[in-house]
Amino acid sequence: MSGTESTTEDHLLGGRVRLRQPRRGLRAGLDAVLLAAAIPARPGEAVLEAGCGSGAGFLCLAARVPGLRILAVEREASLAALARENAAANGLAAQVEVIEGDVRDPALARRLPRCDHSFANPPYWPGGTAPPEALRRAATHAEAGLAEWARFLAAPLRHRGSLSLILPAARLAAGMAALAAAGGGGVRLLPFWPREGQAAKRVLLQGRLGSRGPTRLEPGLVLHDEAGFTPAAQAVLGAAAGLEG
C-alpha cells in the first residue's frame, strides 16, 4: 500500500503536513482537518485518535499543537503502516504510536493509556448501499455503531477530558445519544455550513467526560463564499487556526 504506485503524496494546512495516502478509496478530506482544528489540546497532553486512517487527523493536530503524545488506533494494517510512515515523514515518530486494533475490542479499550482528549471521524452510515472499494466502504459504512465508538474513546479519558466526533448532520441525534451513553456531557455542537444560508452537512460533537453542563450550540463555520473558501475557513484549512470552544 505504501508504494508510490498505490499512493499519492499530498499536503495539508498550507504545506505544514505531508500525507501519503491511498491513490484510490479512502482519502483524507475536510473532515479530518476540521476535526483536528476543534480538539482543545495543549502542549504536553496525551491524545487518542480512533480509526486514524493514514494519519491526517492526528498529523494536523500535531502541526497546530506541538509536543503532544499521540496514540492512534487503526483496524486496517495497510493504513496503520501508512500512518506510521507519515508520522516519521513529519518528524513525529517519537511522539506517535500507531497500533492495529478494532474499537469493538473491549480488551484493547482496557489497555489504552490515560489520555486528555480523544477523537474520531467514524464510519457513519448504519445501512444503505456501500461503496464497492473496501477501504472506502470501511470508512463510511459502520460495522461498529456510534455508541461503540464513543465508549472506546471514553475508556481512557481522564475526568473532564474531551471526546469529539465529526459526523454528517443527519446523524446528529445518534451522535448525541452515543456521547451521553459514554458519559460525555456539556456537549459542544459546532455546525459546518457549506454556504451562508444553507443547511449544515457536517457537525462536530464534543463532550467532556463526567460533565453535567448544558449543550452549547455554537455559530459554526461557513466554508464557502463566491470567491471559494471563506477567510475563516482558509484560516483553519490553510493556516492551522484552531476551532477550540
C-alpha positions in Angstrom: 0.0 0.0 0.0 2.8 2.5 0.8 4.4 2.1 -2.6 4.4 5.1 -5.0 2.1 3.4 -7.5 -0.7 2.8 -5.0 -0.3 6.1 -3.0 0.0 9.8 -3.6 1.8 12.4 -1.5 -0.4 15.3 -0.6 -0.1 18.3 1.6 -2.5 19.8 4.2 -2.6 23.0 6.3 -0.8 25.0 3.6 2.1 22.5 3.3 2.6 22.1 7.1 1.6 18.4 6.8 2.9 15.8 4.3 0.4 13.0 3.8 1.0 9.8 1.8 -2.4 8.2 1.3 -4.1 5.6 -0.9 -4.5 6.7 -4.5 -7.9 5.2 -4.6 -10.5 4.6 -2.0 -10.1 6.2 1.5 -8.6 9.7 1.1 -8.5 12.5 3.6 -10.9 15.3 3.2 -12.1 18.4 5.0 -13.5 16.3 7.9 -10.1 15.3 9.2 -8.7 18.9 9.1 -11.8 20.4 10.7 -11.9 17.7 13.4 -8.3 18.3 14.3 -8.8 22.0 14.5 -11.5 21.6 17.1 -9.6 19.4 19.6 -8.8 21.6 22.7 -5.4 20.0 23.3 -2.4 21.8 24.9 1.3 21.1 24.6 2.4 18.1 26.6 -1.0 16.4 26.7 -1.9 12.9 25.6 -4.5 12.3 22.8 -6.1 9.3 21.2 -7.4 9.1 17.7 -9.6 6.0 16.8 -9.8 5.0 13.2 -6.9 7.2 12.2 -6.6 6.0 8.5 -3.3 7.2 7.1 -3.0 9.8 9.9 -4.4 13.1 8.5 -6.3 13.9 11.7 -3.5 13.5 14.2 -0.9 15.0 11.9 -3.0 18.2 11.5 -3.5 18.3 15.3 0.2 17.9 15.9 1.1 20.6 13.4 -1.1 23.0 15.4 -0.2 21.9 18.9 3.4 21.0 19.5 4.6 18.4 22.0 1.6 16.2 22.1 1.8 12.5 22.9 -0.4 10.7 20.4 -1.8 7.2 20.3 -3.7 6.3 17.1 -5.7 3.1 16.5 -6.4 1.8 13.0 -8.0 -1.6 12.1 -6.6 -1.8 8.6 -3.0 -3.0 8.6 -2.1 -1.1 5.4 -3.4 2.2 6.7 -1.8 1.7 10.1 1.5 1.3 8.2 0.9 4.4 6.2 0.1 6.4 9.4 3.4 5.3 10.9 5.3 6.3 7.8 3.5 9.7 7.7 4.3 10.3 11.4 8.0 9.7 10.7 7.9 11.8 7.5 6.5 14.7 9.5 9.2 14.4 12.3 6.7 12.9 14.8 8.0 9.3 15.1 9.0 9.8 18.8 5.6 11.3 19.7 3.2 9.0 17.8 2.3 5.4 18.4 0.0 3.7 15.9 -1.5 0.3 16.8 -3.7 -2.0 14.8 -6.9 -2.6 16.6 -10.7 -2.5 16.5 -12.9 -0.3 18.5 -15.2 -3.3 19.2 -12.4 -5.0 21.2 -13.1 -4.4 24.9 -9.7 -5.9 25.9 -7.9 -3.2 23.8 -10.1 -0.5 25.3 -9.0 -1.6 28.8 -5.3 -1.5 27.8 -5.3 2.1 26.5 -3.2 4.5 28.5 -4.8 7.5 30.1 -5.3 10.5 27.8 -6.6 14.1 27.9 -8.5 14.1 24.6 -9.9 11.5 22.2 -11.5 11.9 18.8 -12.7 10.1 15.7 -14.2 10.6 12.2 -16.1 7.3 12.5 -18.0 5.3 9.8 -21.3 7.0 9.9 -23.9 5.1 7.9 -25.5 2.1 9.5 -27.0 0.7 6.3 -27.8 1.5 2.7 -25.7 0.9 -0.4 -22.0 0.7 0.5 -19.2 1.7 -1.9 -17.5 -1.3 -3.7 -14.0 -0.3 -2.7 -13.0 -2.0 0.5 -11.2 0.9 2.3 -13.8 3.4 1.4 -16.6 1.1 2.5 -14.9 0.6 5.8 -14.7 4.3 6.3 -18.3 5.2 5.6 -20.5 2.2 6.5 -20.4 1.2 10.1 -19.7 -2.3 11.5 -19.4 -0.8 15.0 -22.2 1.6 16.0 -21.6 5.2 17.1 -22.2 4.1 20.7 -19.3 1.6 20.4 -17.0 4.3 19.0 -17.9 6.7 21.8 -17.4 4.0 24.5 -14.0 3.2 23.1 -13.0 6.9 23.0 -14.3 7.4 26.6 -12.5 4.4 28.0 -9.0 6.0 28.6 -10.2 9.6 29.2 -9.4 11.5 32.3 -12.2 13.2 34.1 -13.4 16.2 32.1 -11.3 15.1 29.1 -12.8 15.9 25.7 -14.4 13.4 23.4 -15.0 14.6 19.8 -16.8 13.2 16.8 -17.4 14.7 13.3 -20.5 13.4 11.6 -23.0 14.1 8.9 -25.7 16.4 10.2 -28.2 13.6 9.6 -26.5 11.6 12.3 -26.8 14.3 14.9 -29.3 12.5 17.1 -27.4 9.3 17.1 -24.2 11.1 17.9 -25.7 12.9 20.8 -27.1 9.7 22.2 -23.7 8.0 21.8 -21.9 10.7 23.7 -24.5 10.7 26.5 -24.3 6.9 26.9 -20.5 7.1 27.1 -20.6 9.7 29.9 -20.0 12.8 27.7 -21.8 15.9 28.9 -21.6 19.6 28.4 -21.8 18.9 24.7 -20.5 21.5 22.3 -22.3 21.4 18.9 -20.4 23.1 16.0 -22.1 23.1 12.6 -20.2 23.4 9.3 -22.3 25.3 6.8 -21.4 24.8 3.1 -22.5 28.4 2.3 -24.3 31.2 4.2 -28.0 30.3 4.5 -27.5 26.6 3.6 -28.2 23.7 5.8 -25.2 22.2 7.6 -23.9 19.0 6.2 -21.4 18.2 8.9 -21.4 18.8 12.6 -18.8 18.4 15.3 -19.9 17.0 18.6 -17.6 17.4 21.6 -18.4 16.3 25.1 -16.5 16.3 28.4 -16.3 13.1 30.4 -18.3 13.5 33.5 -19.6 17.0 32.8 -23.1 17.9 33.7 -23.1 21.2 31.8 -25.7 22.2 29.2 -25.4 21.6 25.5 -24.0 24.6 23.6 -24.9 25.4 20.0 -22.1 27.5 18.5 -22.3 29.8 15.5 -20.3 27.3 13.4 -18.1 27.8 10.4 -19.3 28.8 6.9 -16.9 27.1 4.5 -17.5 28.7 1.0 -18.5 32.0 -0.5 -18.4 33.4 -4.0 -14.6 33.5 -4.1 -14.0 30.0 -2.8 -13.3 29.2 0.8 -14.3 31.9 3.3 -11.5 33.8 5.1 -12.5 32.0 8.3 -12.3 28.6 6.6 -9.0 29.5 4.9 -7.5 30.3 8.3 -8.4 26.8 9.5 -7.6 24.8 6.4 -4.5 26.7 5.3 -3.1 28.4 8.3 -3.8 25.8 11.0 -6.1 28.1 13.1 -8.0 26.3 15.8 -11.7 25.9 16.4 -11.5 25.2 20.1 -14.5 26.2 22.1 
